[in-house]
Structure formats: structure tokens, C-alpha cells
């Protein structure tokens, strides 16, 4: 069953990676959007974590998970398909683009929380870290090939028709997910209200001596990631003069770093410790981020690629370790709410980072905004420096009460 799960996630990830290039290029090239409008589009893609991030954990806990996942795939496919239809009718607008990004994001929130909840039910606990590394490696491989494919398709077909690739990927994912077994979770003794369930998940995370600091560290990371996602397409097209096909290749260098990080995550964790490797990888990634705004001309595209890959590697190594710890240290009945709480806060920073970056770019220029993003990449290390994690070798070494109060 794991491989069916893996196949569904991989297929939809390929489509999403293509859209990562095609959607902003639709805004930049087809609709001639400003840097702020591109930032708004990026923000809309992730704003759903702020809107329904916490309730998503309750939704996933209460509804039949498999059918919910299928419904979310179908909703995303239909929403994306509306863009080529509007374009062919000559009615495509930026508000329509933003609205679709928001709808796709809303469905993705529920799907992603469900997906993270599904995995521990399909994999034994002693193999969870290896499977998380495999999922990260697969995601990294998709990030490497997907944007390059997206850039090539945009060059060949145009930005808007390329979005149909993602529509098809969601349909295939829905078919595969429908073959998975329904998840089983022990029924609670009493049926709590949605507010109580959300509160239990929130308190468990923020009061946990490891998950709490890791939550705020991930939030700072994702703020910088949101800024980079908003700035990169505009920076590459208008500052470095890259063609759409080359934009896809340069954005795809993130996948090289992510793949390297996923491949090294488990090995480095054993060598340095799961706590130390989060600190070291975060600092190394921040140093690599300084290369991004230093790019100029054609040679600068290489500089951008190296910085993009290095930053992604640092982010993935930390993410694999913190995600595995959440999955193994959370009670099964709280897991979906733990994941929802974490994504609500940390991924909620992505649209904020994108909007802030868009505003700074509109006022001071894209390169200046990118320098601000690179400097902000050091904030996660400062967050960890103020926590007990800074003094630990492994996350499991933290003194955790028998039951973290909720």
C-alpha cells in the first residue's frame, strides 16, 4: 500500500511542479503582472493555511480520509482546468488566477494534512524515518525535473495550456488514492467539539519542549521560502533576462539541493545527531542563500543555481528530522491535529513572506527584496539558539513529561 500512496503523491507532485513555473509565468508573461501582483498570487497559493489550517486537522480526524483525499484531488483538477477555458474564451484575468490559486490551496491544505496522517498508518514506526527520507527524495527529484519540464512546456505550448498537465495529474492521483485502505483511528471516549480538538492539538505542540521550538524555526524558514517563491520568477525574467525554458531549469535547481538533502538527512542525523543536524544544516543553507541576490547576467545564473540548491538542501535536512519526530512522538489520536497546527503556523508564514517580498520589491526593487530574504534566512538559527535544542545532540534527548499537557 505504501507504493500506491507514493505513486499518488509523486504523480500529483509532478503536475504541481509544472504549475509552479506555469502559473507565475502566466501572470508575468501573459497578464504582465507587477512584482506585487506576483507576490499576491504566491500568497494566495498558501493563504489557505492561515484560513483553514487548524480546522483541517479536525476535518481529517472526523471524515473518511480516503474519500476526503479523492475529493480534494478532484476539486484541484477542476479549478485548474477553468484557467485554460477562460484563456481560450479571452476572459482570463489576474483575479481569476488568484481565485484558482486560493481554491487549489484550500484543497491542498486538507489533502496535505491527511497525507501526513496517512503515512504512519501504512508504515511501521521503525521504518518511518526512512520512508520520510524517500518521500523527501522523491519530492526533490520532482522539484528537479518538474520545473524544467514546466519551463519546456511553457516554451512549447504556452503558459496557460501547460496548466492542463496538473489537472491530469490530480485525476490520476484521485484514482490511486481511491485504492488505499480506509484509515482506522481509535474512537475517542467522548466526542469533543471542534474548538476543543483544535485547542488540544495547539497546546500539545506549543508546550512540547521539542515541537514548540521546531514550530517557530519552521515558521521563520517558510517566511524566507515564501519570499523566494514570489521573487524568483520576476528576478530571473526581468533582472537576469532568462527565457521561460531557462526559468524552469533555474527554479529546478532547488530540486538538486532537496534531493541531496534528502539523501544525506538520515546519514547526517546518525553522525551528528538529529538536533545538531537541524542547527548545522540551517546555518549552511542560510549562507548559501546569500548567493541568490549576488547574481548578475549569465554567470549570475550559475550563482543563483548554486545558492538555490544549497538553501534547499539545508531546509530539507531540517524538515526530514523535525517531521519524523512529530510523527513518532505524537499520540495517534492527536497526530492529524499536531500536523495541522504545525502547518497552520509554519506554512501560514509563506503568504506573509510572499506579500512582504512583493511590497519591498515594488518599493525598493527585486534585488533589494532578495537581499532581505537572504538575510532573513539566518533567523531560524537564532530561534533554535534560544531553545533547549541548541544544547542537545538528538531531539529525543529532551526531557519530555510522561504526558505533555493539552
Residue, then its C-alpha position, 0 to 999 in steps of 0.5 A: x500500500x505504501x507504493x500506491x500512496x507514493x505513486x499518488x503523491x509523486x504523480x500529483x507532485x509532478x503536475x504541481x511542479x509544472x504549475x509552479x513555473x506555469x502559473x507565475x509565468x502566466x501572470x508575468x508573461x501573459x497578464x504582465x503582472x507587477x512584482x506585487x501582483x506576483x507576490x499576491x498570487x504566491x500568497x494566495x497559493x498558501x493563504x489557505x493555511x492561515x484560513x483553514x489550517x487548524x480546522x483541517x486537522x479536525x476535518x481529517x480526524x472526523x471524515x473518511x480520509x480516503x474519500x476526503x483525499x479523492x475529493x480534494x484531488x478532484x476539486x484541484x483538477x477542476x479549478x485548474x482546468x477553468x484557467x485554460x477555458x477562460x484563456x481560450x474564451x479571452x476572459x482570463x484575468x489576474x483575479x481569476x488566477x488568484x481565485x484558482x490559486x486560493x481554491x487549489x490551496x484550500x484543497x491542498x491544505x486538507x489533502x496535505x494534512x491527511x497525507x501526513x496522517x496517512x503515512x504512519x498508518x501504512x508504515x511501521x514506526x521503525x521504518x518511518x524515518x526512512x520512508x520520510x527520507x524517500x518521500x523527501x527524495x522523491x519530492x526533490x527529484x520532482x522539484x528537479x525535473x518538474x520545473x524544467x519540464x514546466x519551463x519546456x512546456x511553457x516554451x512549447x505550448x504556452x503558459x496557460x495550456x501547460x496548466x492542463x498537465x496538473x489537472x491530469x495529474x490530480x485525476x490520476x492521483x484521485x484514482x490511486x488514492x481511491x485504492x488505499x485502505x480506509x484509515x482506522x483511528x481509535x474512537x475517542x471516549x467522548x466526542x469533543x467539539x471542534x474548538x476543543x480538538x483544535x485547542x488540544x492539538x495547539x497546546x500539545x505542540x506549543x508546550x512540547x519542549x521539542x515541537x514548540x521550538x521546531x514550530x517557530x524555526x519552521x515558521x521563520x524558514x517558510x517566511x524566507x521560502x515564501x519570499x523566494x517563491x514570489x521573487x524568483x520568477x520576476x528576478x530571473x525574467x526581468x533582472x537576469x533576462x532568462x527565457x521561460x525554458x531557462x526559468x524552469x531549469x533555474x527554479x529546478x535547481x532547488x530540486x538538486x539541493x532537496x534531493x541531496x538533502x534528502x539523501x544525506x538527512x538520515x546519514x547526517x542525523x546518525x553522525x551528528x545527531x538529529x538536533x545538531x543536524x537541524x542547527x548545522x544544516x540551517x546555518x549552511x543553507x542560510x549562507x548559501x542563500x546569500x548567493x541568490x541576490x549576488x547574481x548578475x547576467x549569465x554567470x549570475x545564473x550559475x550563482x543563483x543555481x548554486x545558492x538555490x540548491x544549497x538553501x534547499x538542501x539545508x531546509x530539507x535536512x531540517x524538515x526530514x528530522x523535525x517531521x519524523x519526530x512529530x510523527x513518532x512522538x505524537x499520540x495517534x489520536x492527536x497526530x492529524x491535529x499536531x500536523x495541522x497546527x504545525x502547518x497552520x503556523x509554519x506554512x501560514x508564514x509563506x503568504x506573509x513572506x510572499x506579500x512582504x517580498x512583493x511590497x519591498x520589491x515594488x518599493x525598493x526593487x527585486x534585488x533589494x527584496x532578495x537581499x532581505x530574504x537572504x538575510x532573513x534566512x539566518x533567523x531560524x538559527x537564532x530561534x533554535x539558539x534560544x531553545x533547549x535544542x541548541x544544547x542537545x545532540x538528538x531531539x529525543x534527548x529532551x526531557x519530555x513529561x510522561x504526558x505533555x499537557x493539552 
